[in-house]
Every structure is written in C-alpha cells, then in structure tokens.
Amino acid sequence: MEYKNIELNDYEAIKALINDDERVLYKEAIGEDYSHDELGAVKKMPDLVVQAACTEDVSKVMKYAYDNNIVVTPRGSGTGLVGAAVPIYGGIVIDLSRMNKILEIDEENLTLTLEPGVLLMEIGKYVEEFDLFYPPDPGEKTATIGGNISTNAGGMRAVKYGVTRDFIRGLEVVLPNGEVTNLGGKVVKNSSGYALKDLIIGAEGTLGIVTKAILKLLPLPKKAISLLIPFPDLDRAIETVPKIIKSKTIPTAIEFMQRAAIVAAEEFLGKKFPDSQSDAYILLTFDGNSKEEIEASYEKVANICLENGALDVLISDTEERQESIWSARGAFLEAIKASTTEMDEVDVVVPRNKVAEFIKYTHQLEEKHEIRIRSFGHAGDGNLHIYILKDALDEETWNKKLLEVMEDMYAKGRELKGQVSGEHGIGLAKRPYLKKAVPEENLLIMKGIKKAFDPSNILNPGKVI
C-alpha cells in the first residue's frame, strides 16, 4: 500500500495542531529509541514523533493522518518483545508515555480510571494505599498500562485471577479516523451488542489507540506466602501441576524453573538463591486474608508435591525470604540477556499437561541445532518463555539457526494443540507463525475486523495480520 511521505509542511501542520513545538520531533531530532522495542532485531526510524499529552492531541494527529494517508504507530514504554511498536513504514509515532495521570479511584465501584502512560508498578503502589488490589502481574513492571491492554498481558497471577482483559471495565479509544469513542464503562455486566472493548484489548494498537482505561480492582489480600519446591527432574515437577489445580486449592502463581535459569540469576544478582542444587523447581504463591486460611491451602498442596516426588518444601513466610526468591525469578530474563550477545524469544502457550513435553523438546533442539536455549514460565497456565541465544555465532549462522529453531518450536506447539503467544502478542516478529497456527477462515475474519476499524490501513499496519 502507498502511504504519503511526511514532508516539512506536514511537520508544520502537526506542530500547529499540538501547539507545543517541544512535543513534536522531526527527522534528525528523533532519538534512536523510537526505532525499536525490546525485541531490538527490527529497527526503523519514524519521520515524526508526537509526544501526546491528552486525548485531543491523539485525536487531532490521527485525523490529520487519516485525511492525508499517513501511517501512525502508537507507542508506550517500548518494552514489547515482538516489534509491535516499531514504525516499519516510517510515518508518525504517537508516544503516549506522557499521558500518565491517575484520574479517579472509585471505592464504591472498585474501579481505577487512568491514562495509558501510567506504569504498571505505579498502579499497584497507588491502589494498595486504599487497601485495594490490581491483580494482573506481568514481569515487566516499567511497561505502561496501555501496552498491557494492547497485548492483553498476562503474568504470574493469571492462574488464580486471570489476565489484563479480565480487569478492564471500560476504554476510551481514538479510532483511525480521529473520532473518540467509549467502550464499556463502570458496569459489571454488559450484553449490549458486540464486545468491541474486548476487540481493542490484545489488538496491539492496530484497531484504535487507548487514551483512557477503567480498571477493575479487588480487595487487597492481607497476607501472602510462597513455597519453593525442588524436584529431582522436570517431568515430576510439571506432572504435579494438574494435581495441584485439581485439588481445588488454587495458588496465586505456579511458576516452573530449571537449575540453569537459577544459576544465571544468582550470578547476575550476586546473591544466592535459597536452593540451587536440584534439577527443577516449582514456585508457588498463596494469598488470603489470614495465616490460617493460607496455611490450610499450602499444607494440602505441599503434601501433594511430596507424594509426587518433591525433595523438600521450602516455606517463605517472611518478607526477606519472599524477596530473595521473587527477586531471582524477576531477574531471569535480565540474567539470560546479560549472558549472551543477542536473543530472540518464544512465548508459546500449550495445555498444562504438555509443558514438560515441550520443555524436553527444547533440550533436543539445543543438541539438534547446536545452540543455547533457556526457559522458564508459568506452569499453572502453560505459558512458556523460551529464549534462543546467539552467543558467539556470526550473523549469517545466527539468522539461519534462529529461523530453524523457531520453525521447529512452533510446529511442536501446533502438534500439542497450543497457540503462538500466551501474553507477548504477535506484532511483527510472530506473524508468519500465526498464519500457520490459525485457520484461514479466522484470519479472514481478523482482516475483516481490521478493515471495519481502519479501512485505509494507516494504524500500525503490518502487525498481527
């Protein structure tokens, strides 16, 4: 598709619309960060960046782009891992990170209304002061809530509480033609027509730009306790997970980790993990309103684990112990990244009972392709984070091996009745694999939805489908 190239007169026109020269950057004034997200491998500079300060800014720029057939890419903190915020056709980047105000906490309806640039870590801190709780817990705490909504981010608490979509009551959205619309609201139930709000969630900024969100909150659990459970091997660790869930005692989080990831985190953080001698671990968290309630839950689960071959049950019931375990878990990605020159990532999701089979398969791929692969993930919901590491490979060999490993992994995911992405999205990097994983009829419906929202295909084109 042919798009208009941005010229000096477009820059002048958009500056006049925004009425703040410092928030409109053109050509050489644009920082390199705007050319990529955390994927890093795909880069393209935009021609113009607008640092939006309000919904009106977004609406005006979008209307100008629509009238002039200019491509627009929305962007938050740029912490995505699939290239969704990369402006692959140049054009305009609308940076929403300055729209970072918390607008209202409604303690009667248990909602928080805020702008898309508010950081995830700020939400948790803010609502805790009101004895409330926003459960979605993606690993990247410096991500914006707008980015979380755009990818339907998951995180460790998804086992018990669900994902971002489950906690979005309403959205204010700027459409590709610049019109502003509101979807959903503070109501708890809604069967009024098609679920347009839910289409925007997870659409990676291809259907509209979120400018406000109403989040659902819960009362804050008063206490949390973690269990670190070593197993002699991954099979026995993963096989225990369905038994835990079947016991009707649902932990807040069920994470799996292998020794290699723990050792990498120990080296990266410069401090010891409570136990790093075993081959595989399950990390569980329980939350509730009393110590007795939590103890009843975790004792039942601890016995299930021991009956299924666990070597021990390490209870972290102090803040210090909890911090030591979860800081290591939180550092896995950074530790793996620090151990190599470049990496790419797969966040495939498979049925829970297939997790061990998939992880064992990645070990086979390490040998088959002679490349280092590291993994950890959410055992409770089958979402795996697999990292393929470049190390000392030259560029040509790396690109060839990476493609082969990805093809093998996604083929295995399809064989196990899994999906391409559990929480990071499709963006640019995972499009070829979505095409193979989803029936043609589904892709046609997705394309129809895109066309209905964005007939000129100017909003984040080339992503998802």
ABEGO torsion letter per residue (X at the ends): XBBBBBBAAAAAAAAAAAGBAAABBBEAABBAAAABBAAGABBBBBABBBBBABAAAAAAAAAAAAAAGBBBBBBBAGABAAGAABBAAEEBBBBAAABABBABBBAAAGBBBBBAABBAAAAAAAAAAAGBBBABBBABAABBAAAAAAAGBBEAAAAAAEBAAAABABBBBBBAAGBBBBBEEABABBABEBBAAAAABGAGGAABBBABBBBBBBBBBABBBBBBBBBABAAAAAAAAAAAAAAGBBBABBBBBBAAAAAAAAAAAGBBBABAABABBBBBBBBBABAAAAAAAAAAAAAAAAAAGBABBBBBABAAAAAAAAAAAAAAAAAAAAABABBBBBBBBBBAAAAAAAAAAAAAAAAAAGBBBBBBEBAAAGBBBBBBBAEABBAAAAAAAAAAAAAAAAAAAAAAGBBABAAAEAEAAAAAAAAAABBAAAAAAAAAAAAAABAAGABGBGBGX
